[in-house]
Amino acid sequence: YAHAVPMSRTVGLTLRREQ
């Protein structure tokens, strides 16, 4: 799914921003 790819990237960015 094309949506699953960007979603995973968004999660990584959010986690990095929280740290």
MDAnalysis code that builds the backbone (N, CA, C; Angstrom):
import MDAnalysis as mda
import numpy as np

u = mda.Universe.empty(57, n_residues=19, atom_resindex=np.repeat(np.arange(19), 3), trajectory=True)
u.add_TopologyAttr("name", ["N", "CA", "C"] * 19)
u.add_TopologyAttr("resid", np.arange(1, 20))
u.add_TopologyAttr("resname", ["TYR", "ALA", "HIS", "ALA", "VAL", "PRO", "MET", "SER", "ARG", "THR", "VAL", "GLY", "LEU", "THR", "LEU", "ARG", "ARG", "GLU", "GLN"])
u.atoms.positions = np.array([
    [0.847, -1.214, 0.000],
    [0.000, 0.000, 0.000],
    [0.876, 1.254, 0.000],
    [0.539, 2.185, -0.840],
    [1.344, 3.422, -0.931],
    [1.186, 4.239, 0.355],
    [0.060, 4.107, 1.007],
    [-0.176, 4.892, 2.229],
    [0.656, 4.339, 3.393],
    [0.920, 3.039, 3.334],
    [1.681, 2.416, 4.431],
    [3.132, 2.900, 4.412],
    [3.663, 3.181, 3.230],
    [5.062, 3.622, 3.136],
    [5.249, 5.004, 3.784],
    [4.484, 6.000, 3.380],
    [4.620, 7.350, 3.959],
    [4.251, 7.358, 5.447],
    [3.305, 6.506, 5.818],
    [2.882, 6.465, 7.233],
    [4.067, 6.050, 8.115],
    [4.788, 5.035, 7.659],
    [5.930, 4.543, 8.450],
    [6.980, 5.654, 8.568],
    [7.160, 6.381, 7.503],
    [8.182, 7.470, 7.512],
    [7.716, 8.557, 8.467],
    [6.447, 8.858, 8.466],
    [5.923, 9.911, 9.355],
    [6.119, 9.518, 10.816],
    [5.903, 8.241, 11.098],
    [6.060, 7.762, 12.488],
    [7.499, 7.960, 12.951],
    [8.449, 7.633, 12.075],
    [9.860, 7.787, 12.425],
    [10.189, 9.253, 12.700],
    [9.654, 10.133, 11.884],
    [9.931, 11.561, 12.068],
    [9.334, 12.050, 13.381],
    [8.135, 11.586, 13.680],
    [7.463, 12.009, 14.923],
    [8.251, 11.520, 16.131],
    [8.722, 10.283, 16.056],
    [9.480, 9.725, 17.197],
    [10.786, 10.502, 17.376],
    [11.393, 10.855, 16.282],
    [12.681, 11.585, 16.353],
    [12.427, 12.974, 16.932],
    [11.304, 13.567, 16.608],
    [11.007, 14.930, 17.090],
    [10.711, 14.875, 18.594],
    [10.067, 13.802, 19.036],
    [9.724, 13.674, 20.471],
    [10.994, 13.500, 21.302],
    [11.976, 12.818, 20.726],
    [13.223, 12.606, 21.475],
    [13.949, 13.927, 21.525],
])
